């Protein structure tokens, strides 16, 4: 039996996640959906829980495959195929975990199955799956002020062409550039051993 060297303190991770801001955290889920092959639609909904500093969050996409490996929903720093692709956004396999750390309950349902997260029961894997795509649902700690900041953040996202993103039923319109130019930027990509190197 393989012995793990590390444990992760969910509360401590949650404190670090809070420092990023709630808009950035919701954006992590959106960028993961944007990276999925064949995705054409992403639906985001966020609703405050009446009388509580909580909000119900859902991020759903229509990608053909969904999660390649459901264990990546809860494994920090698992090997990511994105590390070798400069056109994809994520590379550390940490985004969902940062969001999960500030949720009181959550679930991720994809084509490979479902994993639910509960404060009392821990992590529960279930056989229920989707035909296409993935959906993250969670109850997230969020004040009224934070809710407003998240709404502003999501409406300011830079989105690629060809993918429709909606927020609470309204289409998030692509931002138009004032000016465009070409530039070469240093980029880090994974080498044959998976180590990120400048290119």
C-alpha positions in Angstrom: 0.0 0.0 0.0 1.4 3.4 -1.1 2.0 5.7 1.9 1.3 9.4 1.3 3.9 11.9 2.4 1.6 14.9 2.7 -1.9 15.9 3.9 -3.6 19.1 2.9 -5.4 21.3 5.4 -8.7 22.3 3.7 -9.2 25.3 6.0 -5.7 26.6 5.4 -6.1 26.1 1.6 -9.4 28.0 1.9 -7.7 30.9 3.6 -5.2 31.2 0.7 -8.1 30.8 -1.8 -10.0 33.7 -0.1 -7.0 35.9 -0.8 -7.4 35.5 -4.5 -10.9 36.9 -4.5 -14.1 35.1 -5.2 -14.3 36.4 -8.8 -10.9 34.9 -9.6 -12.0 31.6 -8.1 -15.1 31.3 -10.1 -13.0 32.3 -13.1 -10.8 29.2 -12.4 -13.8 27.0 -13.1 -14.7 28.9 -16.2 -11.1 28.6 -17.6 -11.2 24.9 -17.0 -14.3 24.6 -19.0 -12.8 26.8 -21.8 -9.9 24.4 -22.0 -12.1 21.4 -22.7 -11.9 20.1 -26.3 -15.0 20.8 -28.3 -16.7 23.0 -25.8 -19.2 25.5 -27.4 -21.3 26.6 -24.4 -20.6 27.4 -20.7 -23.4 28.3 -18.4 -22.6 30.0 -15.1 -25.2 30.7 -12.4 -24.7 32.3 -9.0 -27.5 33.0 -6.5 -27.2 34.3 -3.0 -28.7 32.2 -0.2 -31.3 34.4 1.5 -30.1 35.6 4.9 -26.7 33.9 4.8 -23.2 34.8 3.6 -23.4 32.0 1.1 -24.2 31.6 -2.6 -25.1 28.7 -4.8 -22.7 28.4 -7.8 -23.0 26.2 -10.9 -20.6 26.1 -13.9 -21.7 23.7 -16.7 -20.1 23.0 -20.1 -21.0 20.9 -23.1 -17.6 19.4 -24.0 -17.8 16.0 -25.6 -15.5 14.1 -23.1 -15.8 15.9 -19.8 -13.1 15.1 -17.2 -10.5 12.6 -18.6 -9.8 11.5 -15.1 -12.4 12.1 -12.3 -9.7 11.8 -9.6 -8.3 15.1 -10.9 -11.3 16.8 -9.3 -9.8 16.2 -5.9 -6.0 15.5 -6.5 -3.7 18.5 -6.1 -1.0 18.8 -8.7 -2.0 15.7 -10.6 -0.2 15.5 -14.0 -2.0 17.9 -16.3 -2.1 17.5 -20.1 -2.4 21.3 -20.3 1.3 21.8 -19.2 2.5 21.1 -22.8 -0.1 23.3 -24.5 0.7 27.1 -24.5 -2.9 27.8 -25.7 -4.6 26.3 -22.6 -5.0 28.2 -19.3 -4.5 25.7 -16.5 -1.4 23.7 -15.7 -1.3 23.0 -11.9 -4.5 21.0 -11.3 -5.4 23.3 -8.4 -8.3 25.5 -9.6 -11.2 23.3 -8.5 -9.5 22.5 -5.2 -9.2 26.2 -4.4 -12.9 26.6 -5.0 -13.8 23.4 -3.0 -11.8 24.7 -0.1 -14.3 27.6 0.4 -17.5 25.6 -0.2 -19.7 24.1 2.5 -20.8 21.4 0.0 -20.2 20.7 -3.6 -20.3 18.1 -6.4 -18.7 17.6 -9.8 -20.6 15.4 -12.3 -19.0 14.5 -15.6 -18.9 11.7 -18.2 -16.8 9.5 -15.9 -19.0 9.7 -12.8 -19.8 12.0 -9.9 -17.9 13.1 -6.8 -19.6 14.9 -4.0 -18.0 16.8 -1.1 -19.7 17.0 2.3 -18.4 18.6 5.5 -19.6 15.6 7.6 -19.2 12.7 5.2 -16.1 13.8 3.3 -15.7 12.8 -0.4 -18.2 10.5 -1.9 -17.9 9.0 -5.4 -21.1 8.0 -7.2 -21.7 6.2 -10.5 -24.1 8.8 -11.9 -22.6 10.4 -15.0 -23.5 12.8 -17.9 -23.6 12.1 -21.6 -21.5 15.3 -22.3 -19.5 17.8 -20.4 -19.2 18.5 -16.7 -21.1 20.5 -14.1 -19.6 21.9 -10.9 -22.2 22.8 -8.2 -21.3 24.2 -4.9 -22.5 26.3 -2.0 -19.7 28.9 -1.6 -19.0 31.3 1.2 -19.8 34.7 -0.2 -21.0 38.0 1.3 -23.3 40.4 -0.5 -20.3 42.7 -1.3 -18.4 39.8 -2.7 -21.3 38.7 -4.8 -21.3 42.2 -6.5 -17.5 41.9 -7.1 -17.9 38.5 -8.7 -20.7 39.7 -11.0 -18.4 42.6 -12.2 -15.5 40.2 -12.6 -17.4 37.7 -14.7 -18.7 40.5 -17.0 -15.1 41.7 -17.6 -13.7 38.3 -18.8 -11.8 38.1 -22.0 -13.4 35.2 -23.9 -12.3 33.4 -27.0 -14.4 33.4 -30.2 -16.7 30.5 -30.8 -17.7 29.7 -27.2 -20.9 31.1 -25.7 -20.6 31.9 -22.0 -23.7 32.9 -20.1 -24.0 34.3 -16.6 -27.3 33.9 -14.8 -28.9 33.4 -18.2 -27.4 36.5 -19.9 -24.7 36.1 -22.6 -21.3 37.5 -21.5 -20.4 39.6 -24.5 -16.8 39.4 -25.8 -14.8 42.6 -25.1 -13.6 44.4 -28.2 -10.0 45.5 -28.3 -9.2 49.2 -28.7 -6.0 48.3 -30.5 -4.2 45.1 -31.5 -0.5 44.3 -32.1 1.8 41.3 -32.4 4.5 40.5 -29.9 6.7 37.5 -28.9 6.3 36.6 -25.2 8.4 34.1 -23.2 6.2 31.0 -22.6 6.7 28.1 -20.2 5.9 24.6 -21.5 6.4 21.2 -20.0 9.5 19.3 -21.2 9.5 15.5 -21.7 9.7 15.0 -18.0 6.7 17.3 -17.3 8.9 20.1 -15.9 8.0 23.6 -16.9 10.7 25.4 -18.9 10.9 28.8 -20.6 10.6 28.7 -24.4 
